[in-house]
Amino acid sequence: MGMADASFWRRFLPLVGMGRAKSTLGSTQNPSDTLVGLFGGPQSSAGVQVNDATAMRVATVYACVRVIAEDFAKTPPKLWRRRADGGRELARDHPLYGILRTPHRRPDMSIVSFLMAMGAAWGFRGNAIAVILRNERGQPTGLWPVHPGSVTLYEAEDGRLFYAISRRTTLENAVLRDVPIMVPDYDIFHVRGLTFDGIVGLSPLAQLREAIGVSMAGNQLSGSLLANGAQPTGVLKHKGQLSEPAAQRLRASWSQRHAGPRQAGTTAILEEGLEYEQLGMSSVDLQFVEQLKLTDEQICGGFRVPLHMVQRMDKSAGNNSQEASRRNYYDQTLMPIFEAFEAQFALSFDLPEDVFVEFDVSRLLRADFKQRQEGNRIQQQSGALLLNEWRIGEGRNPDPAGNVYARPLNTAYVNPNGDVVYVTPAGGKDPIAEPADDDAGKEDDEKEETDDA
């Protein structure tokens, strides 16, 4: 145990008797694997156990979590410093700059892998947690994500928070070997989702348990129907009355030959005057199909993911509606995640006012080619975008003559009071480089008066 650890325990141990577990991220609110293993997972009204493993087997849940995690990982964060002139530049001299490029080097963890893990935890559990690793001088050197289900949160009497982290793997033990079991909150990067107390985020898994349970029960029922052929698509009719042994033999023979997905479509051989009568889909069958669709919509609504993004196209088939839903998805689903992470980076790493983290969302907002070029053309012709900025944004090399801003003709220039002081004539003369004609004439008159004197 190092001196830093010993100092920590000397401060913490007197509080153990007074401290209490504020919330366990592995509780019924956010069920951990241990709790799920002991009790089989919280049971839904549909009679199925809902936990991490079973819920992620539901196609709609998996698709929603994957969409959020992958889109979040597409937007690498960058550390910026505001300049005195209102612009900004990369803050390469800050320790967080390197961490945002490679959160951990041994083993190598790319920023994409880190964001994928944090985005999945935030979307599925409502809490994204990482340990801030430091060197001997206390400077941050890396971030390591931990599963929310392996964390228990404790609150001391003085309001300080401590995170008890159970190491799940040998790798995690090696990475966190210098980190105490009870980690103080200033060494934790914790981004919360929807929360009532500002300490623990609510878990979508827990809040959507009933809808997920209905979907799981429906999938189990569908699987049983396919496996056993229990859903009668037809009936066998006999003119007379079969004895019990004959009925049992006929049922076993029919099931053996025609039940299950592998036997579907085989030729039926009828004997002893039997007749086959096919049955259509009943109203109960139709209600079952509609219930599955409704459950998918409820799950997507809970995660705030558009239906078309999880390949449910029936309610958003039009391109216009898909474009509007994508924009709404960015505004309502992803933007809160970006803002929560940006704010937590500033708090956890104690960033000064002129240093800030910002996610690069340009890849998410890229329109189709035609719309993108029209927007760039408007900016370039109005003098707001360099030609080379346009080319580089499209993945092309800069042009030697592309570092000049365009200036529209017949543009009026005003002073701070709003008075027009110059109008660019045809030919686009620069008012700064060359004076206006009236000003030039006035200067000539003044020169003549001086010569006469």
N, C-alpha and C positions, 0 to 999 in steps of 0.2 A: 504494500500500500504506500503510495507516494504521499508527500507532504500535503499536496492539494487535497487528496482524498481524506487524509486524516483530519485536516482542518474542516472539511465539509461535514464529516461525521460528528466532530465535536460540536458543531453548530446544530446539527440535525437531531442527534440522539436525544437531547433533552426535550425535544418537541414530539418525540414519538408517542409518549404517553398522552400528550394533549392533542396531538393531531388526529385527524379523522379522514376517512376516504370520502373525498368530495364526490367523486364519481368514478366508476370503473368503466373504462371504454370497452371492457369485456362483459358488461352487464346485459340485462334483458333489453336495455335501450340500444346497446351496441354489442350484441352477443359475441363472445370470444369463442375460439375453437374449444377451449377447455370446458366452458359452460355447456356448449353444444354437445360435446362428447359425454358429459355426465348425465344430461337430461334429455338427450335426443333432439335438442333444438326446440324453441318455442313452437307450440302447435297452433295452427290456424283453425278457423271454423270449418274448413273443408276437410279436416282430419289428417293433414299431412304436416310433417315437421319442416319448418322453414329455417335454414341457416345459410352460412356463406356458400358451402359446397352445393347444396340442393338448389338454392335460388339462382346461382350462376348457371345451372343446367337449363333454366328456362330461357328459351331462345331470345325472347324480347328483352329480358333483364340483361343478358349477356351483351346483346346488341347495343342497348342504351349505355351501359358502362363502357363498352369498347369505343363507341362513338365519342363520348365525352373525353375519355383518356387520350385517344389518338389525336383528336382535334386540339386538345390542350398541349400535347407534346409537339405539335407542329409550330408552335409559337415560342421560339427561344427567347428568354429574358435577357436584357442587356442593361448594364449599369452605366448611367449617364451623369454628367456634371453640367449644371447650368453655367453659362458664361455671362460675363457682365453685360454683353451686348444683347442678351435675350436668347442667343443661340444655345447650343449644347454640344458637348463632346464626350467621347467615351472616357470613363474614369478608370483608366488602366492601372493606376497606382494604388487602387483600393483592393484589399484582400478578397472582397466579394466578387470582384471582376473575374478572377481566375476560377473561383468556386462555381460561378454561373456557366463557365465553359466546361469544366470537368468537376462534378461534385465530389468524386473520390477517385484516387489514382491506383490504389492497391486494395482490391482489384479495380481495374478501370471501370468506371461507371459513367457513361455518356450523359449529357444533359437530357437527351431524349428518353433514356431509360429511367432517369430520375423523375422527370415530369410525368411519364407514363404511370409509374407507381403512385406518385402523389395524386394525379388526376383520378386514377381508379379508386384510391382510398377515399378521396373527397366525394366522388360521385356515388360510391356504393355505401360508405360508412359515415359520411358527413364529417369526417375528421381526417386531415392529412398531417402526419407527424414525421418529423425527421430530427435526428440528434445532430447538434452543431459540434463538430470535432475541433479541438484546439491544440495548439502546440504548447511547449513549456512556458512560453511567455503569455499565454492566454489569448493569442491571436487566432481567429477562425481559420481553419485549413480545409474544411470539407463539410459535407452534409451526407447523412446516411438515413434513408427512409426506413421506418419500422412499421410493422403491421398494427393497425389500431387495436385489434383484438388482443395483442400482447402487452397492452399498456393499461396500467391502473393509475388514476390521478388522485393524489392526496393533497389536502389543504391543511396547512399548519394554522395554529391559533392566530398568528400575526398576519394571515392572509396569503402567505407565500405558498406557491404550488410546487409539488414534487411529482415526478413521473416515474413510477416503478415499471421498468421494462424487463420482461422475461425474454431471454435470448432464445430464439427459435432454432437456429442452425449453428453449425460449427463456424461458418463464415462470419455470421453476425457476432458470435463470441469473440472472434479474432479482431474484427473491426472495432468493437466496443470494449476491448479488454482494459483500456485505461479510463473507461467511463463508469462511475459508480452505479449500483443497482437503482438507487433513488436519485434521479437526475433532477437538479433544480431547473426551474422554468427558464432561466436565462440561458441555459444550454439546450433548449428545445425550440424547434421551429414548428409551431402548431397552427395550422389554418383550419378554422371552423366553418362549417356550413351553416344552415339555418339553426339558430340557437336561441334559447330563452334566457340563459344566464350569462352568456358571453364566455363560458368556460368549456362547455362540451357541446358539440354540434349534434343535432338530431340525425339519426341514421335513417336514410331512405329504406334500407332493408327492413327496419322495424316498422316504419310508418306505412309501408306498402305490403306488410306481411299478409293481409287477407287477400289482396288481389293476386299476389304471387302464389299464395296457397291455392286459390281457385285455378290458376293456370297450371300449377303442378298437378292438381287432381285431375284436371281435364286431360293433360298429357298422359297421365297414368291410365285413365279410362280408355283413351284412344289406343294406347299400346296394348292394353288387355284385349280390346276388340279385335285388333289385328292378329294378336298371338293366338287367341282362343277361338276366333270366329263366333263370339257369343252374340253378336248382333245378327238376328235372323233376317236375311235378305229374301227368304222364301219359305214356304211350308210344303211338307209332303202330305198328300191326301190319299186316304185309302177308303174304299167303299164299305168295307166291313169293319169289324172291331178287332184290333190286334191284341194278342195276349201280352202280358207283362214281359215275359222272356223275349218275345219277338220284338217288342218295342225297344227294349234295352239293346238287343243285338243290332237293330236298325239304326239306333242313335249312335252307337259306337262305330259302326261301319261308315256311316255318313260323316261323322266327325273326323275319322281317320283319313278319309279320302278328300275331304273338301274344306276342313277347318284350317285357319292360319293363312298367312300371306303366301307361303310357298305352294299351297294347294289351290289358290284362287284361280278360277278359270278352267279347271280340269273338267273333263267330260263326265257327266253324271249318268249312271246306269241304273234304271229303275226296273223293279221286278214286282211280280204278284199284283199287278194292276195299280201300282202307285202312280200318282200324278203330282207334278211339281208346279206350284203356283208362286210367282214372283211377287214380292212386296215392295212398294215404293217407300220413299223417305217420309217418315211421319213428321208431324208438327213438333214432336219432342226432339227429333234429330235436328230439325232446323233451328230450334231454340238453343240446342247445344252448340251448334256452329256459331250462332250469333253471340252467345255468351263468351266463347273464346275470343271473338273479335273485340267485344266490349272490354274484356280483361286486358287485351293487348293495348287498347286505347288508354285504359286507366294507368297501366304501368308506364307507358310513354308520357302521359300527362304528369305523372309523379316525378319522372326524371326530366321533364320539360325537353323532350327530344321529339322532333316532328316525325310523323308516321312514315313519310317517304324515306327517312334516313335509316329506318330499320326494315326497309323493303315492304312496307304496307302502303300500297299505292291506291287503294280504292277511294280514299277521301282526299287525295291531293294529286290527281293525275295530271292536271294542267301545269304547264311550265311556269305560268305567271304565279300560280298559287305556291308552287315549290320555291320559286325565287323569294316570294314574300315570307314563306315559312323559314327559309334559310336565314334571311335577314333577322327575323324575329328570334330564331335560335341563337344567333350571334349576340343580339342585344340582351335577351332575357336569360340565356343559359350560360354562355361563355363569359360575357363581360363581368358578371358578379364574381366568377372564379378569378379572372385576371386581377380585378381590383382588390379582392381579398388577399391574394398572394403578394401583390405589390405593397400593400399596406403592412403585411406581416414581415416582409423583408426589411422594410424601414424600421420596424419595431425591434425585431430580433437581432439585427446587426447594428442598431443605434446609428443609422445613417444621418449625416448632417442635412440641413435644409436644402443645400444646393446639390445633393447627390440623391438620385432616385433610380428605382428599377422600373423598367417598362417592357412589356411583352410586345414582340414584333408580330402584329396581326395582319400584315400585308398579304400573307399567303391565304388567309381565310377570306379576305375581302376582295380578292382578285376576281373581277368580272370576266365575262367572255371576251374573246379577242377584239371583236369590233367595238364593244363599249369601252374597253380599256384604251384602245388607240384613239377613239374620239375624245375621251377625257384627257389623255396626254396631249393631244393636238391643241385643245383649248388652252391648257396650261402653258404649252410651249409658245403659242402665238400671242398669248397675253403677257409674256415675259416672266411667268412664275416658275418655269421649268427649263433647265438647260437641255439642249438636244442630246448631250452626252448622258445626262441623268435619265432621259427617256430610253436611250439605247442600252445603258447598263441595266435598267429595270427590266428590259426584255431579254437579258442574257447575251447582249452583243457587246463587242469591244467599242471603246470610245473613238470618236472621229477627231482628227487634229483640229478641225474648225468647229467643233461642237461645244466649246466652252464660252459661247457668247449668248447673252440673253437677247431675245427678240424684243423689239419695241414697236407697238402698233402705231400706224400713221394717224394723224389728226387726233392726237391725244392731248387733252387739256391738263395742265399742271396747276395746282393751287397751293397757296401758302397755308400756314397753320390756321388762319382765320377763314379759310374757304374761298378766298378771292382768287380768280383766275389770273395767273401771272405769265402764262406762256401757253401757246397752242402749237403743237408740232406741225409744221407745214408739210406739203408733199415732198417726199425725199427723206423725211425722217431725220432732220438735223437735230443734234443733241443740244438741248438748251443750256447744258452746263459747258459743253465744249465751245459753242458758238453763240454769241448774243443774238437776240432778235433783231429784225431789220430796223424797227423803230429805235431800238437802243443804239444800233450802229450809226443811224443817221444823226441821232442826238450827239453822239461822240464827235462826228465830223463837224457839226455846227459849232460845238464848243471849241474845237481845234482852230477853226477859221477865226472865231472871235478872239482867241488868244493871239493869233498871228497879226490881226489887224491892230490890236493894242500895241 
